[in-house]
Amino acid sequence: MANHKSALKRIRQNEVRRLRNRYYHKTARTAMKVLRSEENKAAATEQLPKVIALLDKLAKKNIIHKNKAANLKSKLTKHVNKLA
C-alpha cells in the first residue's frame, strides 16, 4: 500500500477516472446496440449523429483508439444507409 500522500491521492483519482470512463464507454456501447437494432430508417438517421458524437468523445479522451472510433462510425453509417 502506498504511503505518500500524493500516491494516495493518485489512487483515488485513478479510481474516479476509471469509473467515469467505464460509464462513458458503456453508454456508447448501449447507444450503438440500440442503433443497430433500429428498423426504422428515420429514427436511425436521427440517432446516428448522437452516437457518432459519443464515439468522438471516447476517442478524444483516449478511452478507445481513434481508428476504432472511425471503424465503428463507418459501420454504423453503412448500416443506417442500408435500411429501407
PyRosetta script that sets phi, psi and omega in degrees:
from pyrosetta import init, pose_from_sequence

init()
pose = pose_from_sequence("MANHKSALKRIRQNEVRRLRNRYYHKTARTAMKVLRSEENKAAATEQLPKVIALLDKLAKKNIIHKNKAANLKSKLTKHVNKLA")
pose.set_psi(1, 143.3)
pose.set_omega(1, -178.6)
pose.set_phi(2, -70.3)
pose.set_psi(2, 146.3)
pose.set_omega(2, 179.6)
pose.set_phi(3, -109.7)
pose.set_psi(3, -28.3)
pose.set_omega(3, -177.4)
pose.set_phi(4, -73.0)
pose.set_psi(4, 144.1)
pose.set_omega(4, -179.6)
pose.set_phi(5, -60.7)
pose.set_psi(5, -41.0)
pose.set_omega(5, -179.0)
pose.set_phi(6, -66.9)
pose.set_psi(6, -35.2)
pose.set_omega(6, 178.9)
pose.set_phi(7, -69.0)
pose.set_psi(7, -38.0)
pose.set_omega(7, 177.0)
pose.set_phi(8, -64.8)
pose.set_psi(8, -39.9)
pose.set_omega(8, 177.3)
pose.set_phi(9, -64.6)
pose.set_psi(9, -41.5)
pose.set_omega(9, 179.5)
pose.set_phi(10, -61.1)
pose.set_psi(10, -39.7)
pose.set_omega(10, 178.3)
pose.set_phi(11, -62.7)
pose.set_psi(11, -43.8)
pose.set_omega(11, 178.8)
pose.set_phi(12, -63.3)
pose.set_psi(12, -44.3)
pose.set_omega(12, -179.2)
pose.set_phi(13, -63.5)
pose.set_psi(13, -43.1)
pose.set_omega(13, -179.4)
pose.set_phi(14, -61.2)
pose.set_psi(14, -39.6)
pose.set_omega(14, -179.2)
pose.set_phi(15, -66.5)
pose.set_psi(15, -43.1)
pose.set_omega(15, 178.8)
pose.set_phi(16, -62.7)
pose.set_psi(16, -44.6)
pose.set_omega(16, -179.2)
pose.set_phi(17, -66.6)
pose.set_psi(17, -38.0)
pose.set_omega(17, 179.0)
pose.set_phi(18, -61.7)
pose.set_psi(18, -45.6)
pose.set_omega(18, -179.8)
pose.set_phi(19, -66.5)
pose.set_psi(19, -38.9)
pose.set_omega(19, 178.6)
pose.set_phi(20, -64.8)
pose.set_psi(20, -45.2)
pose.set_omega(20, 179.2)
pose.set_phi(21, -62.7)
pose.set_psi(21, -39.7)
pose.set_omega(21, 179.6)
pose.set_phi(22, -63.7)
pose.set_psi(22, -40.0)
pose.set_omega(22, 178.0)
pose.set_phi(23, -62.8)
pose.set_psi(23, -48.1)
pose.set_omega(23, 179.8)
pose.set_phi(24, -61.4)
pose.set_psi(24, -42.2)
pose.set_omega(24, -178.3)
pose.set_phi(25, -65.0)
pose.set_psi(25, -44.8)
pose.set_omega(25, -179.2)
pose.set_phi(26, -66.3)
pose.set_psi(26, -38.6)
pose.set_omega(26, 178.0)
pose.set_phi(27, -61.5)
pose.set_psi(27, -43.4)
pose.set_omega(27, -179.8)
pose.set_phi(28, -66.5)
pose.set_psi(28, -41.2)
pose.set_omega(28, 179.6)
pose.set_phi(29, -64.1)
pose.set_psi(29, -39.7)
pose.set_omega(29, 178.2)
pose.set_phi(30, -64.8)
pose.set_psi(30, -41.1)
pose.set_omega(30, 178.7)
pose.set_phi(31, -63.5)
pose.set_psi(31, -39.3)
pose.set_omega(31, 177.8)
pose.set_phi(32, -65.8)
pose.set_psi(32, -40.3)
pose.set_omega(32, 179.6)
pose.set_phi(33, -62.5)
pose.set_psi(33, -42.6)
pose.set_omega(33, 178.6)
pose.set_phi(34, -64.3)
pose.set_psi(34, -42.0)
pose.set_omega(34, -180.0)
pose.set_phi(35, -65.2)
pose.set_psi(35, -41.2)
pose.set_omega(35, 179.6)
pose.set_phi(36, -65.4)
pose.set_psi(36, -32.3)
pose.set_omega(36, -177.8)
pose.set_phi(37, -85.0)
pose.set_psi(37, -6.0)
pose.set_omega(37, -178.7)
pose.set_phi(38, -70.1)
pose.set_psi(38, 132.3)
pose.set_omega(38, 179.9)
pose.set_phi(39, -101.4)
pose.set_psi(39, -24.5)
pose.set_omega(39, -177.5)
pose.set_phi(40, -85.5)
pose.set_psi(40, 122.4)
pose.set_omega(40, -176.7)
pose.set_phi(41, -65.2)
pose.set_psi(41, -38.1)
pose.set_omega(41, -178.9)
pose.set_phi(42, -63.4)
pose.set_psi(42, -44.2)
pose.set_omega(42, 179.6)
pose.set_phi(43, -67.1)
pose.set_psi(43, -40.2)
pose.set_omega(43, 179.7)
pose.set_phi(44, -65.5)
pose.set_psi(44, -39.8)
pose.set_omega(44, 178.3)
pose.set_phi(45, -64.7)
pose.set_psi(45, -33.2)
pose.set_omega(45, 178.2)
pose.set_phi(46, -72.6)
pose.set_psi(46, -35.1)
pose.set_omega(46, -178.5)
pose.set_phi(47, -78.1)
pose.set_psi(47, -29.3)
pose.set_omega(47, -172.2)
pose.set_phi(48, -55.2)
pose.set_psi(48, -48.2)
pose.set_omega(48, -179.6)
pose.set_phi(49, -61.9)
pose.set_psi(49, -32.6)
pose.set_omega(49, 178.9)
pose.set_phi(50, -67.6)
pose.set_psi(50, -41.8)
pose.set_omega(50, 179.7)
pose.set_phi(51, -68.2)
pose.set_psi(51, -40.0)
pose.set_omega(51, 178.0)
pose.set_phi(52, -62.2)
pose.set_psi(52, -39.4)
pose.set_omega(52, 178.0)
pose.set_phi(53, -63.4)
pose.set_psi(53, -41.0)
pose.set_omega(53, 177.7)
pose.set_phi(54, -61.9)
pose.set_psi(54, -43.3)
pose.set_omega(54, 179.9)
pose.set_phi(55, -65.3)
pose.set_psi(55, -39.5)
pose.set_omega(55, 178.0)
pose.set_phi(56, -63.0)
pose.set_psi(56, -39.1)
pose.set_omega(56, 178.9)
pose.set_phi(57, -66.1)
pose.set_psi(57, -39.9)
pose.set_omega(57, 177.9)
pose.set_phi(58, -63.2)
pose.set_psi(58, -41.5)
pose.set_omega(58, 179.7)
pose.set_phi(59, -67.6)
pose.set_psi(59, -39.3)
pose.set_omega(59, -179.2)
pose.set_phi(60, -64.4)
pose.set_psi(60, -35.9)
pose.set_omega(60, -179.5)
pose.set_phi(61, -89.0)
pose.set_psi(61, 7.9)
pose.set_omega(61, 179.5)
pose.set_phi(62, 59.7)
pose.set_psi(62, 30.1)
pose.set_omega(62, 173.5)
pose.set_phi(63, -78.8)
pose.set_psi(63, -38.7)
pose.set_omega(63, 170.2)
pose.set_phi(64, -126.0)
pose.set_psi(64, 160.0)
pose.set_omega(64, -179.9)
pose.set_phi(65, -71.9)
pose.set_psi(65, 149.1)
pose.set_omega(65, -177.2)
pose.set_phi(66, -63.9)
pose.set_psi(66, -33.0)
pose.set_omega(66, 178.4)
pose.set_phi(67, -71.1)
pose.set_psi(67, -34.7)
pose.set_omega(67, 176.0)
pose.set_phi(68, -64.6)
pose.set_psi(68, -41.8)
pose.set_omega(68, 177.4)
pose.set_phi(69, -60.5)
pose.set_psi(69, -42.6)
pose.set_omega(69, 179.5)
pose.set_phi(70, -63.5)
pose.set_psi(70, -42.0)
pose.set_omega(70, 178.9)
pose.set_phi(71, -63.9)
pose.set_psi(71, -43.7)
pose.set_omega(71, 179.7)
pose.set_phi(72, -64.8)
pose.set_psi(72, -43.0)
pose.set_omega(72, 179.0)
pose.set_phi(73, -61.6)
pose.set_psi(73, -41.3)
pose.set_omega(73, 179.9)
pose.set_phi(74, -63.4)
pose.set_psi(74, -46.2)
pose.set_omega(74, -179.0)
pose.set_phi(75, -64.7)
pose.set_psi(75, -41.0)
pose.set_omega(75, 179.6)
pose.set_phi(76, -66.8)
pose.set_psi(76, -38.9)
pose.set_omega(76, 178.2)
pose.set_phi(77, -64.7)
pose.set_psi(77, -42.3)
pose.set_omega(77, 177.7)
pose.set_phi(78, -61.9)
pose.set_psi(78, -41.0)
pose.set_omega(78, 178.9)
pose.set_phi(79, -61.7)
pose.set_psi(79, -44.9)
pose.set_omega(79, -178.8)
pose.set_phi(80, -66.3)
pose.set_psi(80, -40.8)
pose.set_omega(80, -179.8)
pose.set_phi(81, -66.7)
pose.set_psi(81, -27.1)
pose.set_omega(81, -178.3)
pose.set_phi(82, -77.9)
pose.set_psi(82, -19.6)
pose.set_omega(82, -178.6)
pose.set_phi(83, -64.9)
pose.set_psi(83, 144.9)
pose.set_omega(83, -177.9)
pose.set_phi(84, -92.8)
pose.dump_pdb("model.pdb")
